[in-house]
Amino acid sequence: MLENIAKYPIILGSNSPRRKELLASMGITATVLVRETDESYDASLSAREIVTHIARQKALAFEADFRDSLVITADTIVVSAAGRIIGKPASREEAIYEIQQLSAAKHRVMTAVAILHLGKVHTFVEETAVTFYPLTAEEISYYVDTFQPYDKAGSYGIQEWIGAIGIEKLEGSYHTVVGLPTARLYQLLKTL
């Protein structure tokens, strides 16, 4: 369906197995290659600007060596109801604390995608609102201890146990929360 990009080697600039699986579900085979990227940002930026900046920086890390490829990078952040950005937890205690803050509340998940193609970076951001049911301390501890979500923004993976038992409502794309808004990505790839 995406004959226009078939002639380019496709690089996924992410170690996320979930992103690779989602690309494969779209019929896209990509080589995974990650470049060291400075993910710092100006604290005065909005959450949308921050996630876009990081995804763009990840793509630009490939600019010099992959001009004849199509490089896809992404970044996901979680924004609490109070507007606080929740990144990846550094410890068990931090993961438990963050999930406690999300319990019985609505938060926003933003995933930015950057595509480096023929020297130009194309970006977009998708946002999904997620509402959790109230979670008990035992449920939160079980999840953190069993699934160890230390590589996930917001300290949870929606595709895991906690998503199956704890999500009350989604407003937007499930795939945005997983980390790659596939439908929007497909629409952009059609235009390249």
C-alpha positions, 0 to 999 in steps of 0.5 A: 500500500505504501509503494512510494516508500518501498524503494527506501531502506527504512530505519526505526530509531528506537529500541522499543519492541512495541514500536517495531511490532506496530510498524510490522503490523502496518506491513513495514519492515524496518531495521532497528538502529539507535543513535545517542541523542541529547534528550534535554530540553528548555523547561519553558517549552510546552509538553507538546513542544518538548515531545516534538523536540525530542523526537526531532533530535532523535531523527536528526542524529541520523541526518549525516549518514542516512540521506537515502533512507527513511528514518522513523523516530518517536518519543512519548510523554505522560502529562498528569492532570496537574500538568506535570510531565512524568518520564521513565521511573528511576526506581521501584519507589518512583514507579509506585508513586507515579502510578499512585498519582495516575490512579483514579485520575485522567492524564494525557499521553503524547507521542511525537513522531519524526520522519527524516526523509531526503534531508527533511524532518516531518513531525506530528504529535498525537494525544490520547486521554487515559483515565484509570480506575482506582488502583489498590496499593497491592495492585500497583506493587504487583504490577511494578514488581512483575512487569518492572516498567522502568523503560516506560513513560508514566511508569506503565505500559497500557499493553500490559496487565495494568492496562487490561485491569486498570484503564477505565476510558481512552479518548484517542488512539490506543497506539498513541499510548503504546508509543506509535500512532500508526494511523496518523503515521500511515497517513503521513507516509502516504504523502512522502 
